[in-house]
Amino acid sequence: MGKGTGKYKHETRRDLAFGSMLTTYVAVGTAMANPLVKYRIVNETDASLNVSFDGTNAHDRLPANGGYIDDIAYAPVGSIALPKGTIVYVSYDAGSAPTTGSVYVAAMYNSNG
């Protein structure tokens, strides 16, 4: 939070269990209801996962067992943030299916409320 521009609030956490993951991209929960200023993607499976923000292209990779991405942006309301409606997708490589765990997305947004 900074300079009285708002307060951080949490989106509901999105989860995807290993049994629902495929070699094609699968959404981790629903679209974000707000522009995101902070998010974390945690991989608690036993396989490396590809991460996509468009459901088609690989944008990052999460290593097995706890790898994560953490994006923190100082973003007063109306400035740069991941847009409302963002969906995080994951997939695994053929022959490398996870056999346990899940992946989750925890996110925050900046609000005047």
Secondary structure, DSSP 8 states (H G I E B T S, - for coil): --TTS-EEEE---EEEEGGG--SS-EESSS--SS-BSEEEEEE-SSS-EEEESSSSS--EEE-TTT-EEEEE----TTSS-B-TT---EEE--TT----S-EEEEEEEEEE--
